[in-house]
Structure formats: structure tokens, C-alpha cells
């Protein structure tokens, strides 16, 4: 991959978060930064040694006193010379030091770094692959302990190692097929003797294992969009409050209290769940409520899991079953659906076995996944949490899972599609078109290596690193 022209310039940025703190860091990276380090410190710094000294302002004064560390290339985070200056963490003093460095480095075209540019240089200089580079941002942004541990595993290279192991098997298969193309009269026997079909099937199985971990890792990073849907006053807001452990939504006996979406992120076994409480679904003459209902349907359409909430105390109420059936018919078919029957504390013990068959028959829908709860007492909430994880495909533990992104999931899906096509071609036996087989394996390999960045277009790199914080 060619370096962009701007990647030749030395860069500098404040590497600590905005605001006041005990310590702040200004970081510079580039080729031959020894002169800049000597200019700001007044001495030659020993590599990888912390030196306490004053940083001058160029007018005989001192900006601050702190620690200077110099990491000569290639033994640094970016693979270039890196200079880190640690001073007191006040915004003004950090800006003064940054300005002084830019002044000293003007002749070498020192400039302020763009978001993620330090890590991008680490990737371009071979210090990290793309999956590891992304995990740097994921570790910083981790919202749960499980996500942070998984990001650490990805940064250590666990995802990359799994990808490279798959790639090594793919390369061997590609070489085998390419060699077979050179001997067309022996093609099928050659492939059969090399057990190409068996090896391709084994590769598919290994890919499926990596896919399972990657999907789990994507859930840990991005969370799950769970939308609470149902008629007015069935307990959606009460359930949101119960799951969040806080009074987030207004709860009253008046139907239609919730007029707009209310969202809250919670954790279940380390997986972030973005719970969305919506306005009750019904026809209304109130213009404001109609807008809320429209927004509810929009949220439902984008849900990863839809929780259809029902009121056990109103199952026999006039018109209730018809309204439930109308809502059920309007729910999207793609997202997993969980029927949650609320207010179980208000019905007699054993009612579940008796009522459920009647419910499905009255609503005219097939029996689905269901949980009985009481949002008021908390009864059944733990079963609901675990059921949500199960529907999302998440495992109750994140051990061995590495953080991942949707692009990784999609890349593995594309890899699997091309592997499946390749296996189908081999199963055609004597009619197997080997040039098509070679192409499917090539496309599979290309999709796989996009994860680590070996086949990644520059525009995607720009999108990835622009989401990083400045100074990282």
C-alpha cells in the first residue's frame, strides 16, 4: 500500500483527552525527530529513558517542567521516531507546548495530526495490522468490562491469528488448483488425490467457528437494539425502568403517556443492550400521539430484537385480541420476536399453560418464543435477559471472544459464500470448471484478507481512522 503524500510530514498532537487532568501528553511522530527533541529539551535524549527537565517557551521562559521520552524508529508505536512530552494536564499549558513544538518544527513541515493518524502510521509501517489498529479505538471506547477484555485480545492479535490461519489453508488450496490448471488432463484425479474437497470442508468448519466468535465480538462492541412494542399501557415503560434500574420513563395508568422514544443502554453478561421504549401502537386522533406511533414503527423496523409486550390482565378485554393480531401482522419478519406477557403477579398460578394456547388461537399467529414477567415485582426479568441474549446469538460468557466490527462479520460472510461456491464446483466432479474454482478461492482469500488490511481500499482506511480520537 502506497503512503499518502501527507504521511511523509511529521505530526504532533495533544494525546490526552480534552479537559483538566493531573498529567497531559503531547506526542510527535515522524522521520528524524532528534533535532526537534533537542530543540524543545535543550539536550540529547537517551532513547526510551524518561528525563525530567524544563520545556522552554523560546523567550527565555519555561512553559512547564515534565518528562520527555524519545523512541527512535523503528522501535516505537508508529514505527517512526516518536517524542512524548508529559506535563501538567491543563488545557492552556498543553496548547502552549503544542504551539512551541509547531514553531520549532516549522522548517520540517511539522503539522497537527488528524484523528487516528498515529495509529494509521502504525498500520502503514507494519506495526499493527488493520484489525489490531481498529481494536485500539475499540479498547478506548469499550463500554463494558467484557468489551474491554475482548478488545485487548484483538489488539494482541487473536482475530488476526485466526484470519491468517484460515488464509494459510486457502493459499495451499489456491496453489493446488493453480497447479492443476497446468495439467488439465489430470485435473480431477489430481484434486481427488490431494483431498481438496475434504480440506475445503474442514476450512468451512473452521471458518464457522471464527464467525461465531466474530459475531459475538461485534455484539460486545456495538450492542443490540431491542425495541419494546405493544399497545398503550401494557407496561413497556415499567419494563424499561425495571431493566435499567432507574425511573427513566414516566409511568401512569393513562394510556398513551409515552409519546416518543425513550432509550437506555444496559448490560447483560457484558453485552450492551440499547433498550428503546416506544409509544403505544394504536390508531389515535391526537396528532402528537400519531407522530409517536409512526416513530415507534420506524424503531421497530430497525430493531435487532422486537419485544412484543402483552398485558395478562386484559387478554379477555373486548377488542384486545384483535388489536394484538393487527400489531403482530405489522411486525417485521426479519428480526427475532419475543412475546413478553407482563403482570404475571395479577393472574393465578398455572395460568400460563391454560392461557397460551388460547392466546395464539385468538391472535391467529403461530406460537412463538415467550416469557412471563412482572415488571412491577421483577419476577421473570432474569429469564427475559437470558432469552434476549439467546435470540441475539450471544453466548452467556465472553471468554475467548475478540472484539469485532460489522465489516469483519461481513468479510467472513463473503469468505464463506465464495468457499461454498468453490465446494459446489468441486462436487460437480468431472464437470468442475477449474478456472471458476480458482476464481472463487481467490475472491474468498481477498475477502478474508480485507480484515487485516491486505486488500483494503484507501477510502475505507480513511473512514476507519477518521473515527479515532486526535492524538491516537
N, C-alpha and C positions, 0 to 999 in steps of 0.2 A: 504494500500500500504506500503510495507516494505521500510524503509530508506536504501539507499545505504551506504556502509561502509564509504565512504568518506564524507558523510553528517554528520558524528559524529565529524569531525575535525572543530575547529574554523577557520574562514576565515576572510580575510581583503583585501581591495582594495581601490583604488582611485575612488571615486564615481562621480566626476565631469568630464566633457568632456576634452579630451586632448587639450593642448594649455594653453595660459596665460589668467588669469582672476582675478578679484578683490578678489574672495574667492574660495578656494578649499576645498573639503571634503574628508577625509579618514574615511572609515566605516569598522567596525569589527562586526562579529556576531558569537555567539557560546554559549556553556554552561559555566556558571561561569566565566564571563569576569571581575568580580570585581577586581581580582588581577592584571590583565593587565591594567585596567583603573587606578588603584592606582599607578602602576609602572611608567606609562608614565606621570601622572599628579603630583605625589608626595602627593596625598591626597585622602581621600574617597569622592567620588562624590555623591551629593544628587540626587536621581532619578528624571529624567525629569526636571532638572534645568540646565540652561546654566551657566557655570563657566568660567570666563576669567582667564587664567593662562599661564605660560611658559611651553613648552614641551622640556624636556632635551634631549641631544644627547648621554648621558651615559659617557661623558668625562668631565663633569663639565660645558659644554657649553649649549647654548639654540638653538634649531632648529628654533623655531618661537614662538610667543605668539598668542593665539587664544582662541576659545570657545570649551569646552568639554561638551558633553551631554551623559548621561548614561541612557539607558532604560532597566530595569530589565525584564526578562521573567516573565509572558507571554505577558506583555503589550508593545509589540514592533512590528515593521514591520514584522520581520521574526518569531516571537513567541519565539525567544531565547533572551539572553542578547545581546543588541546592544550598541556599543560605536561609537559615531560620533565626530570627531575632525575637527574643522573648522579653517583653517589658510589662509594666503595669497595664491593666486592661481597661483603660479609659478611652472612650471614642476619640477625644481630641488628641491625646498623646500618640495614639496609633496612627491617626491621619497625618500628624506631623512627621512621624518616622517614615510613613509611606511616601509622603511628598519629598522628603530628603533623599530617599533611595531613587525616586524617579528623576530627581535633579542630577544626582551623581551618575545615573545610568543613561542619561540623555544621548550621549555620543554613541552608545551601543544599541540604541533604539529600544531601551527598556520600556515596557508598557504595562498597564494594568491588565491582569489576567481576565479572561472571560470565564463564565460559570463552567466548572468542570474541566478547565484546561490543564490543570496539573495532572489529573487522572488520565485525561486524554493523551497527554505526552507519555505517561507511564505505559499506556496501551500501545501507542505508536512505537515506542522504544523497546517493546518486548518485555517490560517488567511485569505486566499483567495481561491476561487475555481479556476479551470483551465481557465475558460472563463474570470474571473476577472484578473488573472495573465497575460494572453495574452493581455488584454486591457491596462496593464501598458506599455508594449512595443509599442502598437498602439498609445497611447497618446503621447509618446515621439517622435514617427516617423510621427505623423499626418502632412500632407502636406497642409491641408485646415482647415479653422475655423470650418466648418461643421463636418469634420472628428474628430477634437479635442473634440468638444462638444459631439459627439456620443461616442467617447472613454471614456469620463468622465461618461456618462450614463452607459456604460458597466462595468466600474470599480466600479460604485456604486451598481452594481448587477442587472440591469434591465433585461439583457439577461438571467442571472441565475434564476431570479424570474419567468420569463416566462417558462423556461425549467422545473423548479421544479413544477410549477402549472400543466403543462402537465403530468409530471411524477406522481403526486399525483392521477390524474384521471386514469392513466394507472395502477397504483398499485391497485386501487379499482377494476378495471376490471379484473386484473390478479387474485386477491383474489376470485372474484366471479366465474371465470372459474375454478380455482383450487378447490373451494368448490363444484362446480357442478360435477367435476370428481369423487368426493367421493359418489355422489348419481346418478349413471348412469341411473337409471330407471326414473329419473325426470329431466334429463338434459335440454331438450328443453323448457319444461314448466318453469323450474327454470330461465333460461336465459330470456325467454319472460317476465315473471313477473318482473324481475329486470330491464327490458327495456335495455338490453345490447346493442341491435342494435342501439337504439336511442342515447345512451350515446357514442357509438363508432363513430357515425356520427357527434355528437357535438364535439367530441375530434378532428376529422379530420378537421372540420371547424376552430377550434381554432389553430390547427397546421398550417393551411394555412395562417392565419393572422401572426403568428410568422415567417413563412417562408418568407412572403413578406417583413417584416421589416429586416430580416436577409440578404436577397439578396440585399436590399438597403444598408445595413451596409457594406456588402462585397464590393459593388461598391465604397462606400466612402473610404474604406481602400485601395483597390487595383487599383481602376480606371478602365477605359475602353480603350481597344486597338482599335483605329479607324484608318483604313488604307485607304488612298486616292489612288484610282486606276483609270486608264484610258489611253487613247492614249497619245502620246507625245504632248506637247504644248496645252493642253486643260485648263490649269490654276491650276494644282494641287499645284505647288509651291506658286503661288499667293494666293491660298486659305489658305495654311498653314501659310503664313505670315500674312494674314488678321485675321485669328483666333488667332494667337499668339500675334498680335500687334507689331511685330518686323520683321526685314528683316533677316530671318533665312536661307532661301533658295535662290539661285541665280535664277533670273527671266530674260529670254531673249526671243526674238522671234524665236530663233533657236531651232528646235525640237531636243529632246534628250539631253538638257542641264543637267538635273538631271540624274546622272549615278548611284547613290547609295541612300540608305535610309537616310532621314533626319527626326529626331524625335523631338517633343516638347510636354511638358505636359502643358495643360491649365486647367482652372476650368470653369465649367458651373453649376451654382446653387450649388456650393460646391463639385460637383463630379469631380474628376480628370479625364481628358481625355488625353490619350497618343496618339497624332496625328502623324501618320507616312506618310511622303510624299515618294512616290516610283518613280522609273524610269518609263518612258512611256512604255506601253505594245505594242510591235510591233516586227516583225522579223527584224533583223539587221545583216549586215556583219561585224560590228565593234565588236571585241572580248570583249572589255571592256563593251560596252553597253549590249551585250548579258548576261554577268555576272550580270549586274544591273537588267536586266529583270527577270532573274532567282531568284534573291533575292526578287524582287517585288512579284512574285508569292508565294514565301515562306512566306513573310509577310502577304499576303492576306489569306493564308491558316490558319494562327494563329490569325486572326482578330476577335474581338467581334462584330464589325460592319464594313462593307465594304461600303465606299462612292465611287460610280462609277460616275466619273466626265465626263460631256459631254460639247462640245463646240457648242453653239447655232448658231454660225456664219458658221459652217462647216457641218450642218446637210444634206445639199444637195450636198456637195462636192463629186466627184467621188471616190468610194471605201470606203467612211467614214462609211456608214451604215453597209457594210459587215464586216469591222474591228470591229465595235461595237458589232455586233452579235457574232463574234468569241470570243471576250473577255467575253461577257455575258454567253456564254456556258461554259467557263472555270472557272467561279467563283464558290466558294464552296456553297453547298446548305444549310449548317447548320447555318452560321452566317447571321444576318439580313442584308439586302441590301437596300441602299438608293441611288436612282438616283438623282444626283445634276446637273442641267443644268446651266452652267456658261455663263457669258457675256449677261445677260438679258438686260443690258443697250444698247446693239447693235442691238436689234430687236424691232419691233414696239409693242406698247401696244395692248394687246389682242391676241398676237401670241400663248400664252400657250394653250388656248382652241382649236386653229386650228391645231397646230403642233403636240401635244402629241399623238393623235390617229394615225397620220401618222408614228410617230417615232416607236411606239410599233409594228405596222404592218411591217415596213421595217426591223426591227431587229428580228422579229419572236419570240418575248418574250411576256409574259403576262405583262399587265400594273402593275407597281409596285409603291412603295412609292417614291414620287419625290418632289423636292424643286427647285425653280428657284432663282438664285442669281446673283450678280455681285461681284466678288472678288475685282474688281478694285474700286468700289464705296461703297461697304459694304452693298448694298441693298440685303435683304433677309437673311443676316447672323444670325440674331436673330431667325428667323423661323428655320434655319438649326440647331442651337444649341438646341432648344427645341425638334426638331424632333429626334436628336441624343439621347437625354435623354429618349424620349418616346420609341425608338427602344431598348434601353438598359434595359428597365423596371424600370428606375429610376423615382422617384417622384420629382416634382419641389421644394419640401421642405424636409428638413431632420429632422423636429420636431418629437420627439418621437422615432427616429431611433437610435439603438445602433450599435456601430462598430462591425463588424463580420469578420470572415475569411472563406475561401473556405471550410475548414474542417467542420465548423459549418453548412454551407449550405448543404454539402454532408451528414452530420449526420442527418439533418432534412429530407432530401430526403429519406434516408434509413428508417427513422422512418415512413414516410408516406407510403412507399412501403409495409412495414410489417403491418401497420394499414389497408391498402387497402386489403391485403390478408386476414387479420382477419375478416374484414367486409364481404368479399365474402364468407368465411366459415360460418358465422352466417346466411347469406342469403340462404344457402343451406338447412336451416331449419332442418328437421328430419334427414337428412344425414350428418349433421355437425359433423366432427371428432373433438371432444373436445381436444384431445391431441395435434393435429396440431394447433388448435386455441390458446391453451396455449403457444405453442412454438412461434407462430407469435407475440403474445403480449410480450413474454419475449425478443425476438430479437428487437422488437420495443423499448422496455424500455432500453435495452442495448445500442442501437444506440443513443438514446436520451441522456442518462447519460454520454456518451463519451464527450459531450460538456463541462460538468462541471468537468470531470476528474474522475468520479467514476468507469469507465470501460475503462481506458486508459492504453495501454501497456507502459512499461518503455522506449522502443526505441522511441516512439512518444514523450514522455516527453523530452527526450534528444534532439530531433530535434527542439522542440518548444523553449526550454530555451537556446539553443546554439545560437539562433538568437538575443538574448538580448545583450545589451552593458555590459561590465565589470563594476561592482560596482552597478548593478541593478539586 
